[in-house]
Amino acid sequence: MTKSATAEKTLGWALIGCGGAGRAHAGWAADTEGVELRGFCDIDAGIAEQLRSKHRAEYATTDAERIFADPDVNIVSIATSHSSHADLAVAACQAGKHLFLEKPMAMTTADCLRIHKAMQAAGVKLMLNFSIRFSGAARAIRRRITAPMVSHSQCMMSRADLNRWRWHPVEGGGPLWDVGVHMADYLCWIHNSAPVEVSAAGGQVTHPGELGSPEMIDTAAATIRFANNSVATFLMSDAGSSSVVSKWFFEFFDGHRSAVLYEHFRKVTFTTDDPQEGQQSETLTPPPIDRLPLLVDAIRNGTEPYVPPQAGILSTLLIETIAASIHSGRPQKVDLSALPAPLPH
């Protein structure tokens, strides 16, 4: 749709995937001005109906094609298992629907590019739900630490329930594709540069032989070099969590200032080295920004979404490269040749 066609139009919204992430998407849609909730789709008809009833939407269904065929649906949120993202996203694009897509964009870079091609052909918008980007504290770091030289990122979790679909080798891919993509995206965003080389170690450290596939990774420790010669460390495992720094923890250093992001990316402490007065610190807890309105604005104004598809492609590529380095035992170049511009994002 053109800007003139959507400037005043109420945008119909529908959800595919009514689990935990999907319920969050429904809440965001219900709170977004100019959005009408129309349909809920899930393989479990009862769960879809529960959300339909709660939000007084038009219908619940187990058939995604009903969503795609609905002429009054303009935006589709996809919050299904990771392995289903690519086919559903391509089908949504081909039906002319704008997309708010859960992470990862897809399980492979090739599938991410397939979604991007379908999006371009259809002329629709696609925004990724990389949660850290919507954090007020994370956004404050982006504004203040504009050229970090060195960073550290980690996601350390309590021992996982391996029966969850996220740990299935096909359906979910394990923690690299579940939480690692968040770190990959945020590092690229703050470093404001494309990753060019990865050296990683890890594998099945906490669950040896228990993950259904020898390719599955439960622990990764990596170093990442970016095109601007800045460097980052990346640590992810379910070997245990810390009450001091929380599950997520990030540090960025630019030679004069530092930023520490903690308490589940809600809080940031900035420290500046002052030659006369010594170190000066400031701690902030700014509120997060609303998510779906950013996609609505992009649709109405014909602009790039806040978290564009290039971010989803790059994060999956970086995770694939980390996995390749772990499996090969050697540093790996990040092959950026097939990625669409602009990079970095």
Secondary structure, 3 states (H helix, E strand, C coil): CCHHHHCCCCEEEEEECCCHHHHHHHHHHHCCCCEEEEEEECCCHHHHHHHHHHHCCCEEECCHHHHHHCCCCCEEEECCCHHHHHHHHHHHHHCCCEEEEECCCCCCHHHHHHHHHHHHHHCCCEEEECHHHHCHHHHHHHHHCCCCCEEEEEEECCCCCCCCHHHCCCCCCCHHHHHHHHHHHHHHHHHCCCEEEEEEEEECCCCCCCCCCCCCCCEEEEEEEECCCCEEEEEEECCCCCCCCCCEEEEEECCCEEEEEECCCCEEEEEEEECCCEEEEEEECCCCCCCHHHHHHHHHHCCCCCCCHHHHHHHHHHHHHHHHHHHHCCCEECCCCCCCCCCCC
